[in-house]
Amino acid sequence: MNREMKMLHMSALMKATGLLIATTANPSAQQVRNCGPQPQVVASLTLNYGETRQSIGTGDNTP
């Protein structure tokens, strides 16, 4: 197989992969919160796993 055919096959494979990713990705799933409000998560971790706060961040918590 010569170089030109290899490049053609690679290009077709990349296009097919891109099309597969574009058509199977669920855009609405990107907006689902998998966690929850910070106080509720901390309380749940403390209750279920004995987790405690180890440090406090100094950053601005605004999105």
N, CA, C and O atoms as a Tinker XYZ file with bonds, in Angstrom:
   252  protein
     1  N      0.865000   -1.178000    0.000000    73     2
     2  CA     0.000000    0.000000    0.000000    64     1     3
     3  C      0.906000    1.234000    0.000000    63     2     4     5
     4  O      1.802000    1.363000    0.834000    81     3
     5  N      0.661000    2.109000   -0.924000    73     3     6
     6  CA     1.528000    3.278000   -1.014000    64     5     7
     7  C      1.084000    4.367000   -0.033000    63     6     8     9
     8  O      0.033000    4.262000    0.599000    81     7
     9  N      1.888000    5.391000    0.076000    73     7    10
    10  CA     1.646000    6.469000    1.048000    64     9    11
    11  C      0.323000    7.191000    0.796000    63    10    12    13
    12  O     -0.377000    7.553000    1.740000    81    11
    13  N     -0.015000    7.398000   -0.464000    73    11    14
    14  CA    -1.254000    8.104000   -0.796000    64    13    15
    15  C     -2.480000    7.317000   -0.307000    63    14    16    17
    16  O     -3.423000    7.900000    0.228000    81    15
    17  N     -2.462000    6.024000   -0.489000    73    15    18
    18  CA    -3.584000    5.185000   -0.033000    64    17    19
    19  C     -3.667000    5.170000    1.498000    63    18    20    21
    20  O     -4.761000    5.188000    2.062000    81    19
    21  N     -2.518000    5.137000    2.160000    73    19    22
    22  CA    -2.517000    5.173000    3.619000    64    21    23
    23  C     -3.124000    6.466000    4.139000    63    22    24    25
    24  O     -3.904000    6.453000    5.092000    81    23
    25  N     -2.766000    7.584000    3.514000    73    23    26
    26  CA    -3.312000    8.876000    3.920000    64    25    27
    27  C     -4.818000    8.936000    3.667000    63    26    28    29
    28  O     -5.560000    9.492000    4.476000    81    27
    29  N     -5.267000    8.371000    2.557000    73    27    30
    30  CA    -6.687000    8.336000    2.233000    64    29    31
    31  C     -7.450000    7.515000    3.267000    63    30    32    33
    32  O     -8.512000    7.927000    3.734000    81    31
    33  N     -6.915000    6.373000    3.615000    73    31    34
    34  CA    -7.560000    5.525000    4.624000    64    33    35
    35  C     -7.568000    6.212000    5.993000    63    34    36    37
    36  O     -8.568000    6.150000    6.707000    81    35
    37  N     -6.485000    6.852000    6.355000    73    35    38
    38  CA    -6.407000    7.551000    7.641000    64    37    39
    39  C     -7.418000    8.693000    7.682000    63    38    40    41
    40  O     -8.075000    8.909000    8.701000    81    39
    41  N     -7.539000    9.413000    6.590000    73    39    42
    42  CA    -8.495000   10.516000    6.518000    64    41    43
    43  C     -9.921000   10.001000    6.665000    63    42    44    45
    44  O    -10.720000   10.595000    7.390000    81    43
    45  N    -10.247000    8.916000    5.994000    73    43    46
    46  CA   -11.591000    8.344000    6.097000    64    45    47
    47  C    -11.856000    7.852000    7.509000    63    46    48    49
    48  O    -12.961000    8.026000    8.023000    81    47
    49  N    -10.878000    7.248000    8.137000    73    47    50
    50  CA   -11.037000    6.757000    9.505000    64    49    51
    51  C    -11.253000    7.909000   10.481000    63    50    52    53
    52  O    -12.084000    7.814000   11.384000    81    51
    53  N    -10.509000    8.990000   10.302000    73    51    54
    54  CA   -10.664000   10.145000   11.188000    64    53    55
    55  C    -12.029000   10.794000   11.010000    63    54    56    57
    56  O    -12.652000   11.199000   11.991000    81    55
    57  N    -12.499000   10.898000    9.778000    73    55    58
    58  CA   -13.826000   11.464000    9.528000    64    57    59
    59  C    -14.917000   10.587000   10.134000    63    58    60    61
    60  O    -15.865000   11.102000   10.726000    81    59
    61  N    -14.795000    9.288000    9.997000    73    59    62
    62  CA   -15.779000    8.374000   10.569000    64    61    63
    63  C    -15.782000    8.468000   12.090000    63    62    64    65
    64  O    -16.845000    8.438000   12.709000    81    63
    65  N    -14.611000    8.580000   12.691000    73    63    66
    66  CA   -14.522000    8.715000   14.144000    64    65    67
    67  C    -15.152000   10.018000   14.602000    63    66    68    69
    68  O    -15.880000   10.033000   15.595000    81    67
    69  N    -14.889000   11.104000   13.905000    73    67    70
    70  CA   -15.483000   12.395000   14.244000    64    69    71
    71  C    -17.000000   12.359000   14.124000    63    70    72    73
    72  O    -17.709000   12.901000   14.971000    81    71
    73  N    -17.487000   11.725000   13.081000    73    71    74
    74  CA   -18.932000   11.614000   12.892000    64    73    75
    75  C    -19.558000   10.777000   14.000000    63    74    76    77
    76  O    -20.632000   11.115000   14.497000    81    75
    77  N    -18.908000    9.706000   14.386000    73    75    78
    78  CA   -19.410000    8.860000   15.472000    64    77    79
    79  C    -19.485000    9.639000   16.781000    63    78    80    81
    80  O    -20.486000    9.558000   17.494000    81    79
    81  N    -18.446000   10.383000   17.098000    73    79    82
    82  CA   -18.431000   11.172000   18.334000    64    81    83
    83  C    -19.497000   12.253000   18.297000    63    82    84    85
    84  O    -20.187000   12.479000   19.291000    81    83
    85  N    -19.639000   12.920000   17.168000    73    83    86
    86  CA   -20.607000   14.012000   17.051000    64    85    87
    87  C    -22.041000   13.516000   17.159000    63    86    88    89
    88  O    -22.897000   14.214000   17.701000    81    87
    89  N    -22.311000   12.329000   16.654000    73    87    90
    90  CA   -23.687000   11.845000   16.660000    64    89    91
    91  C    -24.063000   11.103000   17.930000    63    90    92    93
    92  O    -25.250000   10.947000   18.215000    81    91
    93  N    -23.094000   10.645000   18.695000    73    91    94
    94  CA   -23.424000    9.898000   19.909000    64    93    95
    95  C    -23.284000   10.727000   21.178000    63    94    96    97
    96  O    -23.734000   10.299000   22.241000    81    95
    97  N    -22.679000   11.887000   21.092000    73    95    98
    98  CA   -22.533000   12.736000   22.279000    64    97    99
    99  C    -23.897000   13.306000   22.653000    63    98   100   101
   100  O    -24.669000   13.707000   21.783000    81    99
   101  N    -24.184000   13.338000   23.940000    73    99   102
   102  CA   -25.458000   13.852000   24.430000    64   101   103
   103  C    -25.217000   15.237000   25.016000    63   102   104   105
   104  O    -24.719000   15.344000   26.137000    81   103
   105  N    -25.557000   16.305000   24.287000    73   103   106
   106  CA   -25.266000   17.655000   24.774000    64   105   107
   107  C    -26.018000   18.006000   26.050000    63   106   108   109
   108  O    -25.525000   18.801000   26.850000    81   107
   109  N    -27.191000   17.439000   26.258000    73   107   110
   110  CA   -27.942000   17.766000   27.468000    64   109   111
   111  C    -27.291000   17.160000   28.710000    63   110   112   113
   112  O    -27.500000   17.649000   29.820000    81   111
   113  N    -26.511000   16.107000   28.529000    73   111   114
   114  CA   -25.856000   15.482000   29.677000    64   113   115
   115  C    -24.758000   16.375000   30.244000    63   114   116   117
   116  O    -24.356000   16.197000   31.394000    81   115
   117  N    -24.274000   17.317000   29.470000    73   115   118
   118  CA   -23.217000   18.190000   29.943000    64   117   119
   119  C    -23.717000   19.185000   30.974000    63   118   120   121
   120  O    -22.918000   19.775000   31.701000    81   119
   121  N    -25.013000   19.379000   31.049000    73   119   122
   122  CA   -25.556000   20.364000   31.960000    64   121   123
   123  C    -26.148000   19.739000   33.219000    63   122   124   125
   124  O    -26.685000   20.456000   34.062000    81   123
   125  N    -26.061000   18.435000   33.360000    73   123   126
   126  CA   -26.586000   17.760000   34.534000    64   125   127
   127  C    -25.591000   17.893000   35.681000    63   126   128   129
   128  O    -24.396000   17.651000   35.513000    81   127
   129  N    -26.096000   18.278000   36.840000    73   127   130
   130  CA   -25.216000   18.357000   38.008000    64   129   131
   131  C    -25.129000   16.978000   38.633000    63   130   132   133
   132  O    -26.135000   16.431000   39.084000    81   131
   133  N    -23.945000   16.423000   38.661000    73   131   134
   134  CA   -23.757000   15.100000   39.229000    64   133   135
   135  C    -23.525000   15.151000   40.725000    63   134   136   137
   136  O    -23.492000   14.115000   41.388000    81   135
   137  N    -23.368000   16.323000   41.248000    73   135   138
   138  CA   -23.024000   16.464000   42.648000    64   137   139
   139  C    -24.203000   17.080000   43.393000    63   138   140   141
   140  O    -25.260000   16.455000   43.484000    81   139
   141  N    -24.054000   18.237000   43.904000    73   139   142
   142  CA   -25.119000   18.924000   44.616000    64   141   143
   143  C    -24.561000   20.149000   45.309000    63   142   144   145
   144  O    -23.387000   20.484000   45.148000    81   143
   145  N    -25.403000   20.814000   46.078000    73   143   146
   146  CA   -24.923000   21.972000   46.822000    64   145   147
   147  C    -23.826000   21.563000   47.804000    63   146   148   149
   148  O    -23.904000   20.509000   48.435000    81   147
   149  N    -22.822000   22.395000   47.920000    73   147   150
   150  CA   -21.649000   22.060000   48.739000    64   149   151
   151  C    -21.991000   21.691000   50.173000    63   150   152   153
   152  O    -21.446000   20.702000   50.665000    81   151
   153  N    -22.857000   22.417000   50.883000    73   151   154
   154  CA   -23.159000   22.028000   52.259000    64   153   155
   155  C    -23.820000   20.645000   52.357000    63   154   156   157
   156  O    -23.558000   19.891000   53.294000    81   155
   157  N    -24.673000   20.322000   51.388000    73   155   158
   158  CA   -25.332000   19.017000   51.397000    64   157   159
   159  C    -24.323000   17.891000   51.114000    63   158   160   161
   160  O    -24.395000   16.824000   51.724000    81   159
   161  N    -23.403000   18.131000   50.204000    73   159   162
   162  CA   -22.391000   17.126000   49.887000    64   161   163
   163  C    -21.469000   16.902000   51.077000    63   162   164   165
   164  O    -21.141000   15.760000   51.399000    81   163
   165  N    -21.049000   17.974000   51.730000    73   163   166
   166  CA   -20.175000   17.849000   52.899000    64   165   167
   167  C    -20.886000   17.085000   54.007000    63   166   168   169
   168  O    -20.285000   16.225000   54.651000    81   167
   169  N    -22.164000   17.392000   54.237000    73   167   170
   170  CA   -22.926000   16.693000   55.277000    64   169   171
   171  C    -23.051000   15.211000   54.951000    63   170   172   173
   172  O    -22.924000   14.364000   55.836000    81   171
   173  N    -23.298000   14.900000   53.692000    73   171   174
   174  CA   -23.421000   13.506000   53.282000    64   173   175
   175  C    -22.103000   12.752000   53.448000    63   174   176   177
   176  O    -22.091000   11.620000   53.931000    81   175
   177  N    -20.996000   13.378000   53.050000    73   175   178
   178  CA   -19.689000   12.741000   53.214000    64   177   179
   179  C    -19.361000   12.517000   54.685000    63   178   180   181
   180  O    -18.817000   11.478000   55.058000    81   179
   181  N    -19.696000   13.498000   55.514000    73   179   182
   182  CA   -19.437000   13.368000   56.952000    64   181   183
   183  C    -20.251000   12.224000   57.537000    63   182   184   185
   184  O    -19.726000   11.405000   58.291000    81   183
   185  N    -21.520000   12.169000   57.194000    73   183   186
   186  CA   -22.411000   11.147000   57.742000    64   185   187
   187  C    -22.051000    9.744000   57.250000    63   186   188   189
   188  O    -21.979000    8.803000   58.040000    81   187
   189  N    -21.827000    9.611000   55.946000    73   187   190
   190  CA   -21.624000    8.277000   55.369000    64   189   191
   191  C    -20.191000    7.757000   55.456000    63   190   192   193
   192  O    -19.978000    6.550000   55.566000    81   191
   193  N    -19.220000    8.646000   55.409000    73   191   194
   194  CA   -17.832000    8.203000   55.315000    64   193   195
   195  C    -16.915000    8.779000   56.387000    63   194   196   197
   196  O    -15.727000    8.456000   56.414000    81   195
   197  N    -17.432000    9.614000   57.260000    73   195   198
   198  CA   -16.601000   10.206000   58.295000    64   197   199
   199  C    -15.646000   11.257000   57.760000    63   198   200   201
   200  O    -14.657000   11.586000   58.416000    81   199
   201  N    -15.925000   11.788000   56.580000    73   199   202
   202  CA   -15.057000   12.806000   55.994000    64   201   203
   203  C    -15.212000   14.124000   56.743000    63   202   204   205
   204  O    -16.304000   14.475000   57.188000    81   203
   205  N    -14.115000   14.837000   56.875000    73   203   206
   206  CA   -14.152000   16.157000   57.503000    64   205   207
   207  C    -13.385000   17.137000   56.619000    63   206   208   209
   208  O    -12.553000   16.733000   55.806000    81   207
   209  N    -13.671000   18.418000   56.782000    73   207   210
   210  CA   -12.977000   19.425000   55.989000    64   209   211
   211  C    -11.520000   19.472000   56.424000    63   210   212   213
   212  O    -11.216000   19.524000   57.616000    81   211
   213  N    -10.624000   19.452000   55.443000    73   211   214
   214  CA    -9.194000   19.468000   55.716000    64   213   215
   215  C     -8.573000   20.830000   55.464000    63   214   216   217
   216  O     -7.539000   21.165000   56.041000    81   215
   217  N     -9.198000   21.608000   54.611000    73   215   218
   218  CA    -8.657000   22.928000   54.307000    64   217   219
   219  C     -9.771000   23.811000   53.774000    63   218   220   221
   220  O    -10.850000   23.333000   53.423000    81   219
   221  N     -9.494000   25.104000   53.720000    73   219   222
   222  CA   -10.441000   26.061000   53.195000    64   221   223
   223  C     -9.763000   26.782000   52.042000    63   222   224   225
   224  O     -8.657000   27.302000   52.191000    81   223
   225  N    -10.427000   26.812000   50.896000    73   223   226
   226  CA    -9.860000   27.481000   49.726000    64   225   227
   227  C     -9.906000   28.986000   49.872000    63   226   228   229
   228  O    -10.729000   29.527000   50.612000    81   227
   229  N     -9.028000   29.649000   49.171000    73   227   230
   230  CA    -8.991000   31.115000   49.235000    64   229   231
   231  C     -9.508000   31.747000   47.953000    63   230   232   233
   232  O     -9.446000   32.965000   47.789000    81   231
   233  N    -10.023000   30.913000   47.032000    73   231   234
   234  CA   -10.475000   31.434000   45.743000    64   233   235
   235  C    -11.871000   32.031000   45.825000    63   234   236   237
   236  O    -12.611000   31.815000   46.785000    81   235
   237  N    -12.202000   32.779000   44.803000    73   235   238
   238  CA   -13.525000   33.357000   44.668000    64   237   239
   239  C    -14.442000   32.268000   44.116000    63   238   240   241
   240  O    -14.181000   31.743000   43.034000    81   239
   241  N    -15.491000   31.924000   44.821000    73   239   242
   242  CA   -16.348000   30.821000   44.431000    64   241   243
   243  C    -17.438000   31.199000   43.450000    63   242   244   245
   244  O    -18.476000   30.538000   43.412000    81   243
   245  N    -17.244000   32.222000   42.669000    73   243   246
   246  CA   -18.246000   32.596000   41.671000    64   245   247
   247  C    -17.875000   31.956000   40.349000    63   246   248   249
   248  O    -16.696000   31.862000   40.007000    81   247
   249  N    -18.893000   31.508000   39.594000    73   247   250
   250  CA   -18.596000   30.841000   38.316000    64   249   251
   251  C    -18.092000   31.797000   37.269000    63   250   252
   252  O    -17.801000   31.386000   36.146000    81   251
